[in-house]
Amino acid sequence: MERPRVTGPDLSGTSFVLAASFAAFAIVVVLSSALADGDTGWHIATGAWIVAHDAVPQVDPFSFTARGQPWVAHEWLSEVTMYAAWRWGGWNGLILLFGAAAVALYAIIALHLLRWQRPGGAALMLIYLSLGLAQSVLARPHLLALPMLAGWLVALLRARDRERAPPLALALLMLVWANAHGSFVFGLALAGAFGFEALVTAPAASRMKVIRDWGLFGAACLVAALLTPGGVGGLLYPFYVNDLNLLAYIAEWQPARFGGASALEVLLLSGLFFLFFRPTRIPVTRLLILLVALHLTLDHIRNQMVLVTLAVILLAEPLGRAWADGAERPRPAILPQVWGARRELAPILVVGLLLFAGTAAWRMIAPFDRKDSYGVPITALRHIPAELRQQPVFNEYSFGGLLVFDGMAPFIDGRSDMYGDDFTARYFKASTGDIRSWREADSRWKFGWTILPPDNALVAVLDKEPGWRRFYADKWAVIHVRDRPLTTPRR
């Protein structure tokens, strides 16, 4: 029996979407844990530089080790947006920006899920989404790009449902995406995959039309992806980063690890249970998409956010069919129903609006001070005197963004692709306590001070190193200074 179509206002669906979106918004806005990341600082500083100079930087303007070397801020649009939010509302404004991104992501996915899932099943899939995204809720451009990925994929699926190519206007989203975050390459790959699916499933008489329509859409998307400050280089940038040897040193770029109850293991095992408990048929192209995303996640754990976003959207229909006792048609889209029944739904829409507005107002009014965390040693930096700030520093990799934000030139920061393999390898060798590497770096750069986490191996070395002494220490950072500071700052 087919699932009956809803003819009246979809109160339960509307309530579900509002509840899911508000929950995501409230978690980001109230907990504010997205700010516990050092890279947030250099992203905001980049946005400020772009606004001040009315240009996207082509060379490094921040560090003292790579200043003047080629660097293009490929996420410049996200960084300008982050700076605008911070300039308007301080840290509270920045939190609201990423809360709004969470709202967009969960609303897009909830609306899609409800076409194929009952509210209980849709809620479970959103829980899976939240578990998979938990490690990625950071105030960085990738969180602004996730709603673009979700909206892009849903638009491609709707185009396939209608057996036509996506509208050319969708290429405008690619234009924004390509200037906001490197994950736009996933969008291009998805467009190619669904174009291929359309071709192989089309009747022979229609294949030329499929090639023409999807080919035109693909060409428009490719042109949009090239309209960035980096041009062809910007298009190839994600592949360049993926091949860097230095990724082995950075936690989020390391391979997935099993052996404990990690989020990825929980997602995979429980997901397989639901897929096997009731036979679930997944179209071959979409299955291949999920397998490629799984491979990329096993290769680099940061891609878990892409995997879980793709999986929740792509599996909504197959799981919905498998668990719906033979229902063959999706439920009608909710948004047209909401618009058509806006008067009947007005009370719940007003309540939802008041919840969002009230939470946002509370966030803006409530006093907020960014707290110390592993990558953000704010208290330690407040103890650094002005004259020391002008001296070259050897800093923890994750502290570099905060140094840039505070107007200090770091030795290294999160833009590891710009520093390159050799420089980054030498840095990590010195930072792990290799005395020879440390002395070679010190001889070249003439450091005036260091700032490192207490558990860094180099801290114990510097405690015994002649000519160095502890200046400050707390739970998050230890600062060493020279006994005899340099008379001429070297930048």
C-alpha positions as CSV (number, residue, x, y, z in Angstrom):
1,M,0.0,0.0,0.0
2,E,1.3,3.4,-0.9
3,R,1.7,6.0,1.7
4,P,-1.2,8.5,1.5
5,R,-0.4,12.0,0.6
6,V,-1.0,14.7,3.1
7,T,-3.7,17.2,2.1
8,G,-4.0,19.4,5.1
9,P,-1.3,21.5,6.8
10,D,1.6,19.4,7.8
11,L,1.8,20.3,11.5
12,S,4.0,17.5,12.6
13,G,6.5,18.0,9.7
14,T,6.6,21.8,10.3
15,S,7.1,21.2,14.1
16,F,9.9,18.6,13.4
17,V,11.8,20.9,11.1
18,L,11.6,23.8,13.5
19,A,12.6,21.6,16.5
20,A,15.6,20.1,14.7
21,S,16.8,23.5,13.4
22,F,16.3,25.1,16.8
23,A,18.1,22.3,18.6
24,A,21.1,22.7,16.3
25,F,21.1,26.5,16.7
26,A,20.8,26.3,20.5
27,I,23.6,23.8,20.9
28,V,26.0,25.9,18.9
29,V,24.9,29.2,20.4
30,V,24.6,28.2,24.1
31,L,27.7,25.9,24.3
32,S,30.0,28.2,22.3
33,S,32.5,25.3,22.0
34,A,33.0,26.2,18.3
35,L,35.4,28.9,19.4
36,A,37.8,26.4,21.0
37,D,40.0,26.3,17.9
38,G,43.2,28.3,17.2
39,D,42.6,28.6,13.5
40,T,39.6,30.8,14.0
41,G,42.0,33.7,14.8
42,W,43.9,33.7,11.5
43,H,40.6,33.3,9.5
44,I,39.2,36.4,11.1
45,A,42.6,38.2,10.6
46,T,42.5,37.3,6.9
47,G,39.0,38.7,6.6
48,A,40.2,41.9,8.2
49,W,43.2,42.1,5.9
50,I,41.0,41.7,2.8
51,V,38.5,44.4,4.0
52,A,41.4,46.8,4.8
53,H,43.2,46.3,1.5
54,D,40.2,45.6,-0.7
55,A,42.0,42.6,-2.2
56,V,42.6,39.0,-1.6
57,P,46.2,38.4,-0.4
58,Q,48.6,36.8,-2.9
59,V,51.5,36.5,-0.5
60,D,51.7,35.8,3.3
61,P,51.2,39.0,5.3
62,F,51.3,37.4,8.8
63,S,54.2,35.1,9.7
64,F,57.9,36.1,10.0
65,T,59.1,32.8,8.5
66,A,57.1,32.8,5.3
67,R,56.3,36.5,4.8
68,G,56.2,37.4,1.1
69,Q,55.9,33.8,0.0
70,P,53.0,33.0,-2.4
71,W,49.7,32.4,-0.6
72,V,46.1,32.8,-1.8
73,A,43.3,32.9,0.8
74,H,41.2,30.3,-1.1
75,E,38.5,30.6,1.6
76,W,38.4,34.4,1.4
77,L,34.6,34.7,1.2
78,S,34.1,32.7,4.4
79,E,36.8,34.7,6.1
80,V,35.3,38.1,5.1
81,T,31.9,36.8,6.4
82,M,33.5,35.7,9.7
83,Y,35.3,39.0,10.1
84,A,32.0,40.9,9.4
85,A,30.2,38.9,12.1
86,W,33.0,39.4,14.6
87,R,33.2,43.1,13.8
88,W,29.5,43.5,14.2
89,G,28.9,41.5,17.3
90,G,32.3,40.4,18.7
91,W,32.5,36.7,19.7
92,N,28.8,36.6,20.2
93,G,28.2,37.7,16.6
94,L,30.6,35.0,15.4
95,I,28.8,32.4,17.4
96,L,25.5,33.5,15.9
97,L,26.9,33.2,12.4
98,F,27.8,29.6,12.9
99,G,24.6,28.9,14.7
100,A,22.8,30.2,11.6
101,A,24.9,27.8,9.5
102,A,23.8,24.9,11.7
103,V,20.2,26.0,11.3
104,A,20.5,26.0,7.5
105,L,22.2,22.5,7.5
106,Y,19.7,20.9,9.8
107,A,16.7,22.5,8.1
108,I,17.8,21.4,4.6
109,I,18.4,17.8,5.8
110,A,15.3,17.6,7.9
111,L,13.1,18.7,5.0
112,H,14.7,16.1,2.8
113,L,14.4,13.3,5.4
114,L,10.7,13.9,5.9
115,R,9.9,13.2,2.3
116,W,11.0,9.6,2.9
117,Q,11.1,9.0,6.7
118,R,8.5,9.1,9.5
119,P,9.4,11.7,12.2
120,G,10.9,9.0,14.4
121,G,13.2,7.7,11.7
122,A,14.2,11.2,10.6
123,A,15.0,12.1,14.2
124,L,17.3,9.1,14.5
125,M,19.1,10.0,11.3
126,L,19.6,13.6,12.6
127,I,21.1,12.1,15.8
128,Y,23.5,10.1,13.5
129,L,24.3,13.4,11.7
130,S,25.0,15.1,15.0
131,L,27.3,12.3,16.2
132,G,29.3,12.4,13.0
133,L,29.6,16.2,13.0
134,A,30.5,16.7,16.7
135,Q,34.3,16.8,16.1
136,S,33.8,19.4,13.3
137,V,31.7,22.0,15.1
138,L,34.5,24.7,15.0
139,A,34.3,28.3,13.9
140,R,36.0,27.7,10.6
141,P,34.9,27.9,7.0
142,H,34.1,24.2,6.6
143,L,31.1,24.7,8.9
144,L,29.8,27.5,6.6
145,A,30.2,25.1,3.6
146,L,28.3,22.1,5.0
147,P,24.9,23.7,4.2
148,M,26.1,24.2,0.7
149,L,27.1,20.6,0.4
150,A,23.7,19.5,1.8
151,G,21.7,21.9,-0.4
152,W,23.7,20.9,-3.5
153,L,23.1,17.2,-3.0
154,V,19.4,17.6,-2.3
155,A,19.1,19.7,-5.5
156,L,20.8,17.0,-7.5
157,L,18.6,14.3,-6.1
158,R,15.4,16.4,-6.9
159,A,16.7,16.9,-10.5
160,R,17.1,13.1,-10.8
161,D,13.6,12.5,-9.4
162,R,12.3,14.7,-12.1
163,E,14.5,13.1,-14.7
164,R,16.0,16.3,-15.9
165,A,19.3,18.2,-15.4
166,P,19.5,20.7,-12.5
167,P,18.8,24.3,-13.3
168,L,21.7,26.3,-14.5
169,A,21.0,28.8,-11.8
170,L,22.4,26.2,-9.3
171,A,25.9,27.0,-10.7
172,L,25.6,30.3,-8.7
173,L,25.8,28.2,-5.5
174,M,29.0,26.6,-6.9
175,L,30.4,30.1,-7.5
176,V,29.8,31.0,-3.8
177,W,31.0,27.6,-2.6
178,A,34.3,27.7,-4.6
179,N,35.2,31.0,-3.0
180,A,34.2,29.8,0.5
181,H,35.8,26.4,1.0
182,G,37.8,23.8,-0.8
183,S,35.0,21.2,-0.4
184,F,33.5,22.5,-3.6
185,V,35.3,19.8,-5.4
186,F,32.9,17.3,-3.8
187,G,30.1,19.3,-5.4
188,L,31.7,19.0,-8.9
189,A,32.3,15.2,-8.3
190,L,28.7,14.7,-7.2
191,A,27.4,16.6,-10.3
192,G,29.5,14.3,-12.5
193,A,28.3,11.2,-10.7
194,F,24.6,12.0,-11.0
195,G,25.1,13.1,-14.6
196,F,26.6,9.6,-15.3
197,E,23.7,8.0,-13.5
198,A,21.2,10.0,-15.6
199,L,23.0,8.8,-18.8
200,V,23.2,5.1,-18.0
201,T,19.6,4.9,-16.8
202,A,18.1,7.0,-19.7
203,P,16.4,5.3,-22.7
204,A,18.7,5.2,-25.7
205,A,16.5,7.8,-27.5
206,S,17.0,10.3,-24.7
207,R,20.7,10.0,-24.1
208,M,21.8,12.8,-26.4
209,K,19.4,15.1,-24.5
210,V,20.9,13.9,-21.2
211,I,24.4,14.5,-22.5
212,R,23.5,18.0,-23.7
213,D,21.6,19.1,-20.6
214,W,23.9,17.6,-17.9
215,G,27.0,18.6,-20.0
216,L,25.8,22.2,-20.1
217,F,25.2,22.2,-16.3
218,G,28.6,20.6,-15.7
219,A,30.3,23.2,-17.9
220,A,28.5,26.1,-16.0
221,C,29.6,24.6,-12.7
222,L,33.2,24.3,-13.9
223,V,33.3,27.9,-15.1
224,A,31.8,29.0,-11.7
225,A,34.5,27.0,-9.9
226,L,37.2,28.7,-11.9
227,L,36.0,32.2,-10.9
228,T,38.1,32.5,-7.8
229,P,41.3,34.5,-7.0
230,G,43.3,31.3,-7.6
231,G,41.7,30.4,-11.0
232,V,42.9,27.1,-12.2
233,G,45.2,26.9,-9.2
234,G,42.2,27.3,-6.9
235,L,40.5,24.4,-8.7
236,L,43.5,22.2,-8.2
237,Y,44.3,23.4,-4.7
238,P,42.3,20.6,-2.8
239,F,44.3,18.0,-4.7
240,Y,47.6,19.7,-3.9
241,V,46.7,19.7,-0.2
242,N,45.7,16.1,-0.2
243,D,49.1,15.0,-1.5
244,L,51.2,17.0,1.1
245,N,53.4,14.8,3.3
246,L,52.9,17.2,6.2
247,L,49.3,15.9,6.7
248,A,50.8,13.0,8.7
249,Y,51.6,15.5,11.5
250,I,48.2,17.1,11.8
251,A,45.6,15.2,13.8
252,E,42.5,16.0,11.7
253,W,44.3,14.9,8.5
254,Q,45.5,11.5,10.0
255,P,43.8,8.2,9.1
256,A,40.8,7.0,11.0
257,R,41.7,4.8,13.9
258,F,39.7,1.9,15.3
259,G,40.2,0.0,18.6
260,G,37.9,2.1,20.8
261,A,34.3,3.3,20.7
262,S,34.9,6.2,18.3
263,A,32.1,8.0,16.6
264,L,33.0,6.6,13.3
265,E,32.9,3.0,14.5
266,V,29.5,3.6,16.2
267,L,28.1,5.1,13.0
268,L,29.4,2.3,10.8
269,L,28.4,-0.6,12.9
270,S,24.9,0.6,13.8
271,G,24.4,1.9,10.2
272,L,25.2,-1.6,8.9
273,F,22.7,-3.0,11.3
274,F,19.8,-0.9,9.9
275,L,20.9,-1.6,6.3
276,F,21.1,-5.4,6.8
277,F,18.1,-5.9,9.2
278,R,15.8,-5.1,6.4
279,P,17.1,-5.5,2.8
280,T,18.0,-2.1,1.5
281,R,18.5,-1.4,-2.2
282,I,20.8,1.5,-2.9
283,P,21.3,2.6,-6.5
284,V,24.8,1.6,-7.6
285,T,26.0,5.2,-8.4
286,R,25.0,6.4,-5.0
287,L,26.5,3.3,-3.3
288,L,29.8,4.1,-5.0
289,I,29.6,7.7,-3.8
290,L,29.2,6.5,-0.2
291,L,32.1,4.0,-0.6
292,V,34.4,6.8,-2.0
293,A,33.4,9.1,0.9
294,L,34.1,6.2,3.3
295,H,37.5,5.7,1.7
296,L,38.3,9.4,2.0
297,T,37.3,9.3,5.7
298,L,39.4,6.3,6.5
299,D,42.3,8.1,4.8
300,H,41.7,11.5,6.5
301,I,39.4,11.6,9.5
302,R,38.4,15.2,8.9
303,N,36.3,13.9,5.9
304,Q,34.0,12.2,8.4
305,M,31.8,15.4,8.3
306,V,31.4,14.9,4.5
307,L,30.7,11.2,4.8
308,V,27.9,11.6,7.4
309,T,26.3,14.5,5.5
310,L,26.2,12.5,2.3
311,A,25.1,9.3,4.0
312,V,22.1,10.8,5.8
313,I,20.9,12.4,2.6
314,L,21.6,9.5,0.2
315,L,20.2,6.8,2.5
316,A,17.0,8.6,3.4
317,E,15.1,7.2,0.4
318,P,16.5,3.6,0.4
319,L,15.9,3.3,4.2
320,G,12.6,4.9,3.9
321,R,11.4,2.4,1.3
322,A,12.9,-0.5,3.2
323,W,11.2,0.4,6.5
324,A,7.9,1.7,5.0
325,D,6.2,-1.6,4.1
326,G,6.4,-1.1,0.4
327,A,5.6,2.6,0.1
328,E,6.8,3.7,-3.3
329,R,6.2,7.4,-3.3
330,P,7.7,10.2,-1.2
331,R,5.6,12.5,0.9
332,P,4.9,15.9,-0.6
333,A,7.5,18.5,0.1
334,I,6.7,20.4,3.3
335,L,7.6,24.0,2.2
336,P,4.8,24.3,-0.4
337,Q,2.4,23.0,2.2
338,V,3.6,25.5,4.8
339,W,3.2,28.3,2.4
340,G,-0.3,27.2,1.3
341,A,-1.4,26.7,4.9
342,R,0.6,29.6,6.4
343,R,-2.5,31.0,8.2
344,E,-3.3,27.7,9.9
345,L,0.4,27.2,10.8
346,A,1.0,30.8,11.9
347,P,0.9,30.0,15.7
348,I,3.7,27.4,15.5
349,L,5.7,29.5,13.1
350,V,5.5,32.5,15.4
351,V,6.5,30.4,18.4
352,G,9.5,29.1,16.4
353,L,10.5,32.6,15.4
354,L,10.3,33.8,19.0
355,L,12.5,30.9,20.1
356,F,15.2,31.8,17.6
357,A,14.9,35.5,18.2
358,G,15.0,35.0,22.0
359,T,18.0,32.8,21.9
360,A,19.9,35.1,19.6
361,A,19.0,38.1,21.8
362,W,20.3,36.2,24.9
363,R,23.5,35.4,23.1
364,M,24.1,39.0,22.2
365,I,23.2,40.4,25.6
366,A,24.8,37.8,27.8
367,P,28.5,38.6,28.7
368,F,30.9,36.3,26.9
369,D,34.6,36.0,27.1
370,R,36.5,33.5,25.0
371,K,37.9,30.9,27.3
372,D,41.3,29.2,27.4
373,S,41.6,25.9,25.6
374,Y,44.2,23.7,24.1
375,G,44.6,25.8,20.9
376,V,43.6,29.1,22.5
377,P,45.9,30.1,25.5
378,I,44.4,33.5,26.0
379,T,45.6,34.1,29.6
380,A,49.2,33.2,28.7
381,L,49.2,35.7,25.8
382,R,48.0,38.4,28.2
383,H,51.2,38.0,30.2
384,I,53.5,38.8,27.3
385,P,54.9,42.3,27.5
386,A,54.9,44.6,24.5
387,E,58.7,44.4,23.9
388,L,58.5,40.6,23.9
389,R,55.7,40.6,21.3
390,Q,58.1,42.1,18.8
391,Q,60.6,39.3,19.1
392,P,60.6,36.1,16.9
393,V,58.6,33.3,18.6
394,F,58.7,29.5,18.4
395,N,55.1,28.6,18.9
396,E,52.9,25.6,19.1
397,Y,51.3,24.9,15.7
398,S,47.7,25.3,17.0
399,F,48.6,28.6,18.8
400,G,49.6,30.3,15.6
401,G,46.1,31.5,14.7
402,L,45.7,33.2,18.1
403,L,49.1,35.0,17.6
404,V,48.0,36.2,14.2
405,F,44.7,37.5,15.7
406,D,46.6,39.3,18.4
407,G,48.8,41.0,15.9
408,M,51.9,38.9,16.5
409,A,53.9,37.2,13.8
410,P,54.0,33.4,14.4
411,F,56.6,30.9,13.4
412,I,53.9,28.6,12.0
413,D,50.1,28.5,12.0
414,G,47.3,26.5,10.5
415,R,48.2,27.4,6.9
416,S,50.5,24.5,6.7
417,D,50.0,24.1,2.9
418,M,51.8,27.5,2.5
419,Y,54.7,26.6,4.7
420,G,55.3,23.4,2.8
421,D,56.5,19.9,3.6
422,D,60.1,20.5,4.5
423,F,59.5,23.5,6.8
424,T,56.7,21.8,8.6
425,A,58.6,18.6,9.0
426,R,61.6,20.5,10.5
427,Y,59.2,22.3,12.8
428,F,57.5,19.2,14.2
429,K,60.9,17.5,14.7
430,A,62.1,20.4,16.8
431,S,58.8,20.7,18.7
432,T,59.0,17.0,19.7
433,G,62.2,17.8,21.7
434,D,64.9,17.0,19.1
435,I,67.6,19.2,20.5
436,R,69.7,19.4,17.3
437,S,66.7,20.5,15.3
438,W,65.7,23.0,17.9
439,R,69.2,24.5,18.0
440,E,69.4,24.7,14.2
441,A,66.0,26.6,14.2
442,D,67.1,28.9,17.0
443,S,70.4,29.6,15.3
444,R,68.6,30.6,12.1
445,W,65.6,32.6,13.5
446,K,67.1,33.9,16.8
447,F,64.0,33.3,18.9
448,G,63.2,35.7,21.7
449,W,60.6,33.5,23.3
450,T,58.6,30.3,23.0
451,I,55.0,29.4,23.8
452,L,54.1,25.7,23.9
453,P,51.6,23.4,25.7
454,P,52.8,22.0,29.0
455,D,52.9,18.5,27.6
456,N,55.1,19.4,24.7
457,A,58.5,17.6,24.8
458,L,60.4,20.8,24.0
459,V,59.2,22.4,27.2
460,A,61.3,20.0,29.3
461,V,64.3,20.6,27.0
462,L,64.0,24.4,27.4
463,D,63.8,24.0,31.1
464,K,67.4,22.8,31.0
465,E,68.7,24.7,27.9
466,P,71.3,27.3,28.8
467,G,70.2,30.8,28.1
468,W,66.5,30.1,28.5
469,R,64.2,30.4,31.5
470,R,60.5,30.0,32.3
471,F,58.6,33.2,32.1
472,Y,55.0,32.0,32.6
473,A,53.1,28.7,32.9
474,D,49.5,27.6,33.4
475,K,47.3,24.7,32.5
476,W,47.3,25.6,28.8
477,A,50.7,27.1,27.9
478,V,54.3,27.5,29.0
479,I,56.3,30.6,27.9
480,H,60.1,30.6,27.9
481,V,62.3,33.6,27.3
482,R,65.9,34.2,26.7
483,D,67.9,35.3,29.7
484,R,69.4,38.0,27.6
485,P,66.8,39.2,25.0
486,L,68.0,40.2,21.6
487,T,68.7,44.0,21.2
488,T,67.5,44.0,17.6
489,P,64.2,42.4,16.9
490,R,64.3,40.1,13.9
491,R,61.0,39.7,12.0
